Amino acid sequence: MKCRSLLGVILSCAVLGAYCTTKPQTASAEPAPIFRPIIREIQNQLPRGWVMRLPSRVNISDNRLYPEVATAIREEFAVFLNSQPNCKAKVCKFGIITVAQNSTYANNLRSQPIFSQQDIVRARAIKQRDFQTWTEADKELVRRSEGAVLERTPIALKQGIEGLFIVESGAGADTPPGASVIWKQDGLNYRVSRGVRLDRNGRVTQRDRSNLIDLAISMADEPPIKSVR
């Protein structure tokens, strides 16, 4: 599955300073209760030699989320966070947690140029005009604005582990705007992503930003789940 189409599946629907300190890990630390029904499935399906980290707290939604092990995503081992049980449609794929040895998607997030605020405004203005008036330069700018990286901010998840908070623009109805935290740990690439709403400046709400960062911090703090293969 191509990276951009993957984002369309999973994303349908100072704070940074406050979260840049290491949170203490308790002796009873374990994944949040919502993950208990799928722990054995994760252990059985993780590729040999890989580990998975799950958060001990999940507060990215006001509604209950239902985790689901994804089995058909190229490169990454993934757990969907669905807004409905037995989710079969894009609209209920609320977010995703992944681990990979080498993720083309994460590499693209790290390397893609930042789409400037000025270009965001220009692209928005072009889209409001009749398509017949678009120049070739207009079309190219709109094309680059779809799925563009709008923000990439370094964050500390725990001592020695640094991540990136990244915001992407939407690319039509199938790929709404999204936010991700990506980092490297255990020699693997981790990612948490969810769909978000952006303001006119292409910024994520304070609440969505802090909740996603908090989830990533919780993951980085948790003991890894090992494959039983």
C-alpha positions, 0 to 999 in steps of 0.5 A: 500500500502506498504511503499516501493512500495509507494516510487516507485510510487511517486519518478520516476523521508552551504545550511542547515544553510541558511535555518535554520532560521525562515522566516517571515509570511506575513498577506497575506500568502496563498498556492501557486496559483497552489493549488487553484483548489484543496483547496475545495477538500482537505477540503472535503476529509481531515479526521475529525480533521486533517489539511493540510499545503501547501507551498506558494511557489513551486520551486522544478521543472523548469517545471510547476507542477500539484497537485492532491489529492491522495485517495488511500494511506494507513495511509497518506492524500496526494497531488501528485505534477505531471509533467503532467496534468491528470497524470496516470503513475508513470513517471509523479509522480514528488513528494508528500506532505502528512500528517498523524496521524501515518506514518509507512513510516516516522517512518521507515525513522527516525529509519532506520540505516544509510547506510555507505559511505564505504558500498555504494562503496562496493555495487556499486562494487558488482553490477558491477560484474557478478552475478555468482560471488556474495557470500551470504554476497555480496547478503545481502549487495546489498539487504540492499543497496536498499532503504537504508537511506544514510543521515538524517540531522536535520533542523529547519523549524521554531521556535519550529519546527524541521524536518529531511532532509533524502536521500534514495538510489534507489531500481531498476527502480521502486524506484529511489533515493529520498529525503524527509523532515519530521516533526511533527506539529499540532500533525500530521506527515508531509512529502514532498518527491521527486525523485533526482539524487545522485552523486557517494558519494550518495549525493543530488545536492545542488540545489535539497536539498535547494529547498526541504528544502525551500518547507518544510519551506514554508509549516511549515509557512503556516496557516493550511487548516482544514477539513470541515467534 
